[in-house]
Amino acid sequence: MITRKPIFPNVIELNVQAGHLIGCNLYLIYDRDEWLLIDIGYEEHVDEIVDLIRDLDFPLSKCKTLLATHADVDHCQGLAKAKQMLKTTVTAHTKAADLLESGDRLQTFAEIHAQGISEPMPKVSVEHRVKDGDRIHVGGLEIVVWSTPGHADSQLAFQFGNLLFSGDNIYRDEGVGAIDAHHGSDIPSFIKSLERIRDSSIEWLLPSHGPYFRKDPAMIDRVLKRLDGYLHLSDFGTCAIDWPLMKQWEQEIAEGRYPGN
């Protein structure tokens, strides 16, 4: 057995625990012997993750479920293997469950031909499909499901007291989860999700990548202003709601005010 290093009461982050980067952030929430894991990462790391959990003296048979923040390959490729090893269940948003059960490789970013990315995406059954407001219990603890679409239409966050396991919503450097129409991204939804996080009583954000950090409403406001700008620019193509420059250009042509005239 190795000494547990919780980052908050009843919460262990396995990259921190291991002392090196395994992959996406992996949050183990526990009460007594019962525990669950938020995300699993790539299949190649599952053996190391399970060995680490065993070394922390958590009974593998007491895994309540494997929670998926969303269905991206870097979060979920290892679900099928981990589920088999732990003999447990998978919990996800309905839209993520459809992708996971079909082994979708496009919307999960497992296949991006233009960038030479081609990863397997093993199919996995999802026993529990959850929605906003649902409660998940582990031991005597309660976790509240938040639906926070934007990065993906299936993006979930999980509230545990004053903590929010915030998925790919926002990171400490003011970045957000990738915005891509083929991925199910939606900027207006992203804005609403971040406004909800900003206006909530949550004190700490525990993202799926990078360090956890104290919520800063002023920082979130800066991000919201940037995303609002994206709604009216060509930067993210069909994720924008309009492109005012084109209306201005049309007016300039109609009035004969185009450059060089």
C-alpha positions as a Python dict, from the first residue, in 0.01 Angstrom:
ca = {
    (1, 'M'): (0, 0, 0),
    (2, 'I'): (118, 351, -76),
    (3, 'T'): (17, 668, 105),
    (4, 'R'): (-288, 840, -38),
    (5, 'K'): (-245, 1205, -139),
    (6, 'P'): (-595, 1355, -163),
    (7, 'I'): (-611, 1700, -322),
    (8, 'F'): (-939, 1765, -138),
    (9, 'P'): (-1120, 1551, 119),
    (10, 'N'): (-1236, 1229, -50),
    (11, 'V'): (-1075, 1326, -383),
    (12, 'I'): (-754, 1185, -533),
    (13, 'E'): (-622, 1297, -871),
    (14, 'L'): (-422, 1006, -1009),
    (15, 'N'): (-164, 1211, -1203),
    (16, 'V'): (-82, 1398, -881),
    (17, 'Q'): (-83, 1072, -688),
    (18, 'A'): (152, 903, -937),
    (19, 'G'): (387, 1202, -952),
    (20, 'H'): (389, 1204, -1331),
    (21, 'L'): (149, 1275, -1614),
    (22, 'I'): (-56, 970, -1711),
    (23, 'G'): (-294, 1147, -1945),
    (24, 'C'): (-610, 1347, -1892),
    (25, 'N'): (-694, 1422, -1532),
    (26, 'L'): (-836, 1120, -1348),
    (27, 'Y'): (-1038, 1196, -1038),
    (28, 'L'): (-1106, 919, -788),
    (29, 'I'): (-1385, 1005, -543),
    (30, 'Y'): (-1423, 772, -248),
    (31, 'D'): (-1601, 713, 79),
    (32, 'R'): (-1469, 427, 286),
    (33, 'D'): (-1408, 136, 45),
    (34, 'E'): (-1646, 248, -229),
    (35, 'W'): (-1510, 466, -506),
    (36, 'L'): (-1568, 587, -860),
    (37, 'L'): (-1347, 733, -1130),
    (38, 'I'): (-1411, 1033, -1354),
    (39, 'D'): (-1265, 959, -1700),
    (40, 'I'): (-1003, 695, -1780),
    (41, 'G'): (-791, 826, -2068),
    (42, 'Y'): (-617, 614, -2328),
    (43, 'E'): (-629, 235, -2325),
    (44, 'E'): (-250, 204, -2302),
    (45, 'H'): (-256, 356, -1951),
    (46, 'V'): (-535, 144, -1802),
    (47, 'D'): (-303, -120, -1652),
    (48, 'E'): (-99, 150, -1476),
    (49, 'I'): (-414, 320, -1349),
    (50, 'V'): (-564, -1, -1211),
    (51, 'D'): (-233, -98, -1048),
    (52, 'L'): (-213, 245, -885),
    (53, 'I'): (-568, 218, -751),
    (54, 'R'): (-487, -126, -611),
    (55, 'D'): (-168, 8, -450),
    (56, 'L'): (-378, 281, -284),
    (57, 'D'): (-570, -3, -115),
    (58, 'F'): (-901, 55, -287),
    (59, 'P'): (-1080, -277, -346),
    (60, 'L'): (-1123, -312, -721),
    (61, 'S'): (-1459, -482, -663),
    (62, 'K'): (-1588, -165, -494),
    (63, 'C'): (-1574, 57, -802),
    (64, 'K'): (-1923, 209, -817),
    (65, 'T'): (-1895, 324, -1179),
    (66, 'L'): (-1674, 488, -1439),
    (67, 'L'): (-1799, 839, -1517),
    (68, 'A'): (-1738, 997, -1856),
    (69, 'T'): (-1730, 1375, -1882),
    (70, 'H'): (-1781, 1330, -2259),
    (71, 'A'): (-1688, 1079, -2527),
    (72, 'D'): (-1357, 1212, -2663),
    (73, 'V'): (-1092, 950, -2733),
    (74, 'D'): (-841, 1105, -2489),
    (75, 'H'): (-1097, 1064, -2210),
    (76, 'C'): (-1267, 737, -2296),
    (77, 'Q'): (-1060, 509, -2517),
    (78, 'G'): (-973, 291, -2218),
    (79, 'L'): (-1330, 251, -2089),
    (80, 'A'): (-1394, -93, -2236),
    (81, 'K'): (-1072, -237, -2093),
    (82, 'A'): (-1115, -71, -1753),
    (83, 'K'): (-1477, -181, -1729),
    (84, 'Q'): (-1377, -541, -1796),
    (85, 'M'): (-1091, -534, -1545),
    (86, 'L'): (-1297, -371, -1271),
    (87, 'K'): (-1625, -549, -1350),
    (88, 'T'): (-1812, -224, -1309),
    (89, 'T'): (-2049, 1, -1505),
    (90, 'V'): (-2014, 308, -1725),
    (91, 'T'): (-2208, 631, -1671),
    (92, 'A'): (-2242, 903, -1935),
    (93, 'H'): (-2471, 1156, -2101),
    (94, 'T'): (-2708, 994, -2352),
    (95, 'K'): (-2536, 1159, -2650),
    (96, 'A'): (-2195, 1042, -2528),
    (97, 'A'): (-2336, 695, -2466),
    (98, 'D'): (-2447, 669, -2828),
    (99, 'L'): (-2093, 748, -2946),
    (100, 'L'): (-1930, 511, -2697),
    (101, 'E'): (-2160, 222, -2776),
    (102, 'S'): (-2115, 263, -3151),
    (103, 'G'): (-1738, 309, -3129),
    (104, 'D'): (-1765, 636, -3323),
    (105, 'R'): (-1422, 757, -3437),
    (106, 'L'): (-1506, 1088, -3603),
    (107, 'Q'): (-1704, 1283, -3345),
    (108, 'T'): (-1478, 1149, -3067),
    (109, 'F'): (-1165, 1288, -3241),
    (110, 'A'): (-1022, 936, -3276),
    (111, 'E'): (-1003, 988, -3654),
    (112, 'I'): (-876, 1320, -3791),
    (113, 'H'): (-745, 1229, -4134),
    (114, 'A'): (-602, 1573, -4218),
    (115, 'Q'): (-375, 1557, -3912),
    (116, 'G'): (-279, 1192, -3948),
    (117, 'I'): (-468, 1093, -3632),
    (118, 'S'): (-616, 745, -3639),
    (119, 'E'): (-691, 581, -3304),
    (120, 'P'): (-907, 279, -3223),
    (121, 'M'): (-1223, 349, -3025),
    (122, 'P'): (-1336, 23, -2864),
    (123, 'K'): (-1711, -5, -2821),
    (124, 'V'): (-1840, -9, -2464),
    (125, 'S'): (-2189, -50, -2321),
    (126, 'V'): (-2316, 236, -2105),
    (127, 'E'): (-2539, 114, -1822),
    (128, 'H'): (-2632, 452, -1679),
    (129, 'R'): (-2740, 746, -1896),
    (130, 'V'): (-2758, 1061, -1689),
    (131, 'K'): (-2890, 1413, -1737),
    (132, 'D'): (-2871, 1749, -1565),
    (133, 'G'): (-2978, 1731, -1202),
    (134, 'D'): (-2928, 1357, -1158),
    (135, 'R'): (-2754, 1240, -840),
    (136, 'I'): (-2477, 983, -821),
    (137, 'H'): (-2390, 832, -485),
    (138, 'V'): (-2064, 679, -371),
    (139, 'G'): (-2068, 559, -13),
    (140, 'G'): (-2245, 835, 177),
    (141, 'L'): (-2140, 1108, -69),
    (142, 'E'): (-2355, 1272, -333),
    (143, 'I'): (-2242, 1405, -671),
    (144, 'V'): (-2474, 1625, -878),
    (145, 'V'): (-2469, 1599, -1258),
    (146, 'W'): (-2449, 1922, -1460),
    (147, 'S'): (-2510, 1933, -1833),
    (148, 'T'): (-2257, 2184, -1970),
    (149, 'P'): (-2267, 2164, -2351),
    (150, 'G'): (-2040, 2376, -2567),
    (151, 'H'): (-1717, 2190, -2628),
    (152, 'A'): (-1929, 1882, -2697),
    (153, 'D'): (-2305, 1849, -2689),
    (154, 'S'): (-2261, 1566, -2437),
    (155, 'Q'): (-2025, 1752, -2201),
    (156, 'L'): (-2099, 1690, -1834),
    (157, 'A'): (-1959, 1842, -1518),
    (158, 'F'): (-2000, 1697, -1170),
    (159, 'Q'): (-2058, 1899, -854),
    (160, 'F'): (-1927, 1765, -526),
    (161, 'G'): (-1989, 2022, -253),
    (162, 'N'): (-1799, 2337, -350),
    (163, 'L'): (-1598, 2150, -614),
    (164, 'L'): (-1688, 2116, -981),
    (165, 'F'): (-1522, 1847, -1191),
    (166, 'S'): (-1554, 2071, -1492),
    (167, 'G'): (-1445, 1856, -1786),
    (168, 'D'): (-1323, 2050, -2089),
    (169, 'N'): (-1520, 2364, -2010),
    (170, 'I'): (-1236, 2593, -1901),
    (171, 'Y'): (-871, 2573, -1797),
    (172, 'R'): (-648, 2781, -1571),
    (173, 'D'): (-484, 2958, -1866),
    (174, 'E'): (-826, 3088, -1984),
    (175, 'G'): (-841, 2832, -2265),
    (176, 'V'): (-1154, 2627, -2329),
    (177, 'G'): (-1223, 2290, -2486),
    (178, 'A'): (-1173, 2278, -2862),
    (179, 'I'): (-1454, 2430, -3069),
    (180, 'D'): (-1534, 2223, -3378),
    (181, 'A'): (-1868, 2192, -3553),
    (182, 'H'): (-1796, 1828, -3648),
    (183, 'H'): (-1750, 1754, -3279),
    (184, 'G'): (-2089, 1887, -3176),
    (185, 'S'): (-1953, 2217, -3044),
    (186, 'D'): (-2191, 2508, -2999),
    (187, 'I'): (-2068, 2851, -2892),
    (188, 'P'): (-2399, 2991, -2756),
    (189, 'S'): (-2433, 2679, -2541),
    (190, 'F'): (-2069, 2715, -2433),
    (191, 'I'): (-2141, 3071, -2318),
    (192, 'K'): (-2444, 2959, -2116),
    (193, 'S'): (-2244, 2678, -1953),
    (194, 'L'): (-1965, 2914, -1851),
    (195, 'E'): (-2215, 3169, -1722),
    (196, 'R'): (-2368, 2896, -1508),
    (197, 'I'): (-2028, 2806, -1368),
    (198, 'R'): (-1942, 3171, -1306),
    (199, 'D'): (-2268, 3244, -1125),
    (200, 'S'): (-2269, 2927, -914),
    (201, 'S'): (-2153, 2879, -555),
    (202, 'I'): (-1869, 2657, -678),
    (203, 'E'): (-1530, 2760, -534),
    (204, 'W'): (-1290, 2523, -709),
    (205, 'L'): (-1277, 2402, -1069),
    (206, 'L'): (-1116, 2065, -1138),
    (207, 'P'): (-1078, 2042, -1518),
    (208, 'S'): (-1004, 1738, -1730),
    (209, 'H'): (-666, 1877, -1835),
    (210, 'G'): (-412, 2081, -1642),
    (211, 'P'): (-412, 2211, -1286),
    (212, 'Y'): (-720, 2261, -1073),
    (213, 'F'): (-780, 2621, -969),
    (214, 'R'): (-999, 2850, -762),
    (215, 'K'): (-1291, 2992, -958),
    (216, 'D'): (-1231, 3351, -1069),
    (217, 'P'): (-1545, 3522, -1208),
    (218, 'A'): (-1336, 3801, -1363),
    (219, 'M'): (-1133, 3545, -1555),
    (220, 'I'): (-1447, 3371, -1676),
    (221, 'D'): (-1582, 3708, -1789),
    (222, 'R'): (-1275, 3755, -2007),
    (223, 'V'): (-1331, 3415, -2162),
    (224, 'L'): (-1698, 3491, -2220),
    (225, 'K'): (-1608, 3813, -2397),
    (226, 'R'): (-1372, 3622, -2625),
    (227, 'L'): (-1631, 3355, -2704),
    (228, 'D'): (-1893, 3618, -2774),
    (229, 'G'): (-1653, 3766, -3030),
    (230, 'Y'): (-1622, 3427, -3197),
    (231, 'L'): (-1996, 3434, -3263),
    (232, 'H'): (-1940, 3713, -3513),
    (233, 'L'): (-1610, 3614, -3676),
    (234, 'S'): (-1505, 3355, -3933),
    (235, 'D'): (-1258, 3191, -3693),
    (236, 'F'): (-1481, 2894, -3612),
    (237, 'G'): (-1681, 2878, -3934),
    (238, 'T'): (-2028, 2733, -3893),
    (239, 'C'): (-2007, 2764, -3515),
    (240, 'A'): (-2047, 3141, -3560),
    (241, 'I'): (-2402, 3279, -3572),
    (242, 'D'): (-2327, 3556, -3821),
    (243, 'W'): (-2042, 3742, -3994),
    (244, 'P'): (-2102, 4118, -3985),
    (245, 'L'): (-1802, 4183, -4211),
    (246, 'M'): (-1992, 4033, -4505),
    (247, 'K'): (-2287, 4265, -4447),
    (248, 'Q'): (-2046, 4560, -4430),
    (249, 'W'): (-1877, 4444, -4752),
    (250, 'E'): (-2211, 4411, -4928),
    (251, 'Q'): (-2304, 4764, -4822),
    (252, 'E'): (-1969, 4904, -4933),
    (253, 'I'): (-2011, 4743, -5276),
    (254, 'A'): (-2365, 4880, -5308),
    (255, 'E'): (-2243, 5228, -5219),
    (256, 'G'): (-1932, 5209, -5435),
    (257, 'R'): (-1702, 5240, -5133),
    (258, 'Y'): (-1483, 4940, -5205),
    (259, 'P'): (-1101, 4985, -5178),
    (260, 'G'): (-939, 5166, -5470),
    (261, 'N'): (-1259, 5338, -5577),
}
